[in-house]
Amino acid sequence: MSNSQPKWSADGSHIPTIDPHTKSKHQIIEKYIENLIYTLYEKARFGETTFTFIDGFCGGGMYKDDNDDWEGSPIKIIKAVRKAHQKSKRIYSQPLNVKFIFIDSQKSHLSCLKNYSMSQANLGELVDEQPHRFNEGYGDRIEQCEFLQGEFEKLVKSCIFTVENRRGHSFFLLDPFGWTDVSMRTIRDINNLKGSEILYTYMISYIKRFLLERYTALKSAFEEVLEADGYYEKANLEDTSMGEQCYLRDQTVQLFIERGKSEYVFTFALIPKGESNVLYYLLHLSKNLTALEVIKDCFDLENNLDYQYHYEIYGYGLKTADYYNQNQIALQLNITKDSYEVCMDKLDRDVGDLIRKNPEGISFGEIKKRTMVLNPANRRLYNEYINRYIHYKEIEVWRKDKLLSGKRVTLQKNDIIKLPQKYQISLLYNSKFFKSDS
């Protein structure tokens, strides 16, 4: 949703015009779902075959984009699943089993989705809410849609019950209109599900609104719904500097880690072209490193999505707005080919420091676990970074007690990264590998 809530008529005669930032968000969601299915279904050792997708604020499923139609998140999620399944070459005895749950508080929105948008997208067979089995030459697939009218907070327990019964992997897309629409208790309940993750739209205007209202009659909602008492204490709502925005983001990360029980919080900002202020953050919340890796794969440094990523902000509220302003840190990174070396510098700082502190070895999986929330690098770039210093002969990779050699190593979770024994402590700080730490 945007700052002004879109409206759909039941018959599709009126559908809202899509904003540029919403288009970017939809591209992110579509690519992420495709990568998620492909990674867990195709590439995992045993392969996940059961998925549940919950779009908690789904809207009517279609927008106007100039003179064309633009498919909304419900349509894009379904099509992304199909694209990933078609791309997979793996055949299981059990079909890929996917359930989609679409929720909206407005009856007309759901009617538009079911009666107009699904038909326009050639998905009309799923409107009857029955399981449908497809066999298109690349393995069987079962799809089922469920359409629920009501407030997400009142329906989330039934969604969680469905996920628990189905098991497998679940993904909650939460794009609320206001900060009271999703409680921190709900975030915790979803995070407690095994194999769950959340992509949550967090508008900057939400933050400012509930900060203005936290000492009014809505104080109880601020404390009980968002559970944000004690956070944002030093916020200056009249300050629009990047430092102040970073402070708000820092506090938000801390809030969702501590109160929401999210182990990994990956954030990125959508900033309108020509502006410096963040419009909203997308927060990816999970307890699973693989989910974090997949979401970062969607933001490969060579893509052309229109977004910017705040990558210098972590410390979970320990830094103030003044810290960011005074240190003049480069707080925004346009994800382009030119950013490659910038990203490698960040890996020198995060990964290089960790390897230096563990000269006898640390697993590749542990490196990613400790550092992946600190920089914009995805799995490909982690591999390239390690291989760069294998080439320099400044680090070694061991697999099952054997030193790996060759021009390029495809790293695995249990590979041990260590310093060559020939290095003496006195020489470490002269190494190119540790140049960024001097």
Residue pairs with C-beta under 8 A, 6 or more apart in sequence:
1 57
1 59
1 175
1 176
1 177
1 201
2 19
2 21
2 22
3 203
3 205
5 177
6 16
6 59
6 60
6 63
7 14
7 16
7 106
7 108
7 109
8 14
8 15
8 16
8 59
8 60
8 61
8 62
8 106
8 108
8 109
8 112
8 113
9 15
9 108
9 112
10 107
10 108
10 111
10 112
10 115
11 111
11 112
11 115
11 116
12 60
12 62
12 112
12 115
12 116
12 117
12 120
15 60
15 62
15 63
15 64
15 69
15 112
15 116
16 60
16 63
16 64
17 63
17 64
17 65
18 63
18 64
18 65
18 70
20 272
20 273
20 306
21 270
21 272
21 279
21 280
22 63
23 65
23 70
24 270
24 305
24 306
24 307
25 175
25 201
25 270
25 282
26 70
26 71
26 72
26 73
26 76
27 305
28 282
28 298
28 299
28 305
28 307
29 73
29 76
29 77
29 80
29 173
29 199
30 76
30 77
30 79
30 80
31 80
31 298
32 80
32 199
32 294
32 295
32 298
33 53
33 76
33 77
33 80
33 81
33 84
33 171
34 80
34 81
34 83
34 84
34 87
35 84
35 294
35 297
35 298
36 84
36 169
36 171
36 291
36 294
37 51
37 80
37 81
37 84
37 85
37 88
37 96
38 84
38 87
38 88
39 290
39 293
39 294
39 297
40 47
40 48
40 51
40 169
40 290
41 47
41 48
41 49
41 84
41 85
41 88
41 90
41 96
42 84
42 87
42 88
42 89
42 90
47 90
47 92
48 168
48 169
48 195
49 92
49 94
49 95
49 96
49 97
49 168
50 97
50 98
50 166
50 167
50 168
50 169
51 81
51 96
51 97
51 98
51 99
51 168
51 169
51 170
51 171
52 98
52 99
52 100
52 101
52 162
52 163
52 166
52 168
52 169
52 170
52 171
53 77
53 81
53 98
53 99
53 100
53 101
53 170
53 171
53 173
54 101
54 103
54 159
54 163
54 170
54 171
54 172
54 173
55 73
55 74
55 77
55 100
55 101
55 102
55 103
55 173
56 103
56 152
56 156
56 172
56 173
56 174
56 175
56 176
56 182
57 103
57 104
57 152
57 174
57 175
57 176
57 177
57 181
58 72
58 73
58 74
58 102
58 103
58 104
58 109
58 110
58 113
59 72
59 73
59 74
59 104
59 109
59 113
60 72
60 104
60 108
60 109
60 110
60 112
60 113
60 116
60 117
61 71
61 72
61 73
61 74
61 75
61 112
61 113
61 116
61 117
61 118
61 121
62 69
62 70
62 71
62 72
62 75
62 112
62 113
62 116
62 117
62 120
62 121
63 69
63 70
63 71
63 72
64 70
69 120
71 79
71 117
71 121
72 117
73 173
73 175
74 100
74 102
74 113
74 117
75 117
75 118
75 121
75 123
77 100
77 173
78 100
78 121
78 123
78 126
78 143
78 145
79 121
81 98
81 143
82 141
85 96
85 138
85 139
85 141
86 136
86 138
88 138
88 139
89 138
90 139
91 138
91 139
92 139
95 133
95 139
95 140
95 141
95 142
96 139
96 140
96 141
96 142
97 141
97 142
97 166
97 168
98 141
98 142
98 143
98 144
99 143
99 144
99 145
99 146
99 162
99 166
100 126
100 143
100 144
100 145
100 146
101 145
101 146
101 148
101 159
101 162
102 110
102 113
102 145
102 146
102 147
102 148
103 148
103 149
103 150
103 152
103 155
103 159
104 110
104 113
104 149
105 149
105 150
105 151
105 152
106 149
107 149
110 147
110 149
113 147
114 127
114 147
115 127
118 124
118 126
118 127
119 127
125 132
126 132
126 143
126 144
126 145
127 145
129 144
129 145
129 146
129 147
130 144
131 142
131 143
131 144
132 142
132 143
132 144
133 140
133 141
133 142
134 140
134 141
134 142
134 143
135 141
148 155
148 158
151 181
152 174
152 176
152 181
152 182
152 186
153 181
153 182
153 183
153 186
156 186
156 189
156 190
157 189
159 172
160 189
160 190
160 193
163 170
163 193
163 196
164 193
167 194
167 195
168 195
169 195
169 196
170 190
170 193
170 195
170 196
170 197
171 196
171 197
171 198
171 199
172 190
172 196
172 197
172 198
172 199
173 199
174 182
174 198
174 199
174 200
174 201
175 200
175 201
176 182
176 201
178 206
178 209
179 206
179 207
179 209
179 210
179 225
179 226
180 221
180 225
180 226
182 200
183 224
183 225
183 226
183 227
184 225
184 226
184 227
184 228
184 255
184 259
184 260
185 227
187 198
187 200
187 256
187 259
187 260
187 261
187 262
187 285
188 259
188 260
188 261
190 196
190 198
191 198
191 260
191 261
191 262
191 263
191 285
191 286
191 287
192 261
195 288
196 286
196 287
197 284
197 285
197 286
197 288
197 291
198 262
198 283
198 284
198 285
198 286
199 282
199 283
199 284
199 285
199 295
200 282
200 283
200 284
200 285
201 280
201 281
201 282
201 283
202 252
202 280
202 281
202 282
202 283
203 279
203 280
204 245
204 248
204 277
204 278
204 279
204 280
204 281
205 280
207 232
207 235
207 248
207 252
208 237
210 218
210 221
210 222
210 226
210 228
211 232
211 235
211 237
212 237
213 219
213 221
213 222
214 222
214 223
214 228
214 229
222 228
222 229
223 229
226 255
227 255
227 259
228 255
228 259
231 251
231 254
231 255
231 317
232 248
232 251
234 247
234 320
234 321
235 244
235 247
235 248
235 251
236 244
236 321
239 321
240 277
241 321
241 325
242 276
242 324
242 325
242 331
242 332
243 321
243 322
243 323
243 324
243 325
243 326
244 321
245 277
245 278
246 310
246 312
246 313
246 319
246 321
246 324
246 331
247 319
247 320
247 321
247 324
249 267
249 269
249 278
249 281
249 310
249 313
250 313
250 314
250 315
250 316
250 317
250 318
250 319
251 317
252 267
252 281
252 283
253 265
253 267
253 313
253 314
253 316
253 317
254 316
254 317
256 262
256 265
256 283
256 285
257 263
257 265
257 316
258 316
260 285
261 287
262 285
262 286
262 287
263 286
263 287
263 288
264 284
264 285
264 286
264 287
264 288
264 289
264 291
264 292
264 372
264 373
265 283
265 284
265 285
265 373
266 283
266 284
266 292
266 295
266 296
266 373
267 281
267 282
267 283
267 284
267 310
268 281
268 282
268 299
268 307
268 308
268 309
268 310
269 278
269 279
269 280
269 281
269 307
269 308
269 309
269 310
269 332
270 278
270 279
270 280
270 281
270 282
270 307
270 308
271 277
271 278
271 279
271 307
271 308
271 332
272 279
273 306
278 310
284 291
284 292
284 295
286 292
289 365
289 368
289 369
289 372
292 372
292 373
293 368
293 372
293 378
293 379
296 372
296 376
296 377
296 378
296 379
297 378
297 379
297 380
299 305
299 307
299 309
299 335
299 376
299 378
300 335
300 378
300 380
301 335
301 336
301 337
301 339
301 340
301 343
301 376
301 381
302 336
302 337
303 335
304 336
305 335
307 335
308 332
308 333
308 334
308 335
309 332
309 333
309 335
309 376
310 331
310 332
310 333
311 333
311 346
311 375
311 376
312 329
312 330
312 331
313 319
313 324
313 331
314 373
314 374
324 331
333 339
333 342
333 343
333 376
335 376
339 376
343 375
343 376
343 377
343 381
344 381
344 384
344 385
344 388
345 436
346 374
346 375
346 376
346 377
347 371
347 375
347 377
347 381
347 382
347 385
348 433
348 435
348 436
348 437
349 436
349 437
350 371
350 374
350 375
351 367
351 371
351 382
351 385
351 386
352 433
352 434
352 436
352 437
353 437
354 362
354 367
354 370
354 371
355 362
355 367
355 395
355 417
355 418
355 419
355 433
356 419
356 428
356 433
356 434
356 437
358 418
359 418
359 419
359 423
360 418
360 419
361 398
361 416
361 417
361 418
362 416
362 417
362 418
363 413
363 414
363 415
363 416
363 417
364 382
364 386
364 397
364 411
364 412
364 413
364 414
364 415
364 416
364 417
365 413
365 414
367 382
367 417
368 379
368 382
377 385
382 411
383 409
383 410
383 411
386 395
386 397
386 409
386 411
386 417
387 408
387 409
389 395
389 433
390 396
390 397
390 409
391 407
392 432
392 433
393 420
394 419
394 420
394 423
394 431
394 432
394 433
395 417
395 418
395 419
395 420
395 433
396 403
396 404
396 417
396 418
396 419
396 420
397 403
397 404
397 409
397 411
397 415
397 416
397 417
398 404
398 415
398 416
398 418
399 412
399 414
399 415
399 416
404 415
409 415
419 428
423 431
428 434
429 437
429 438
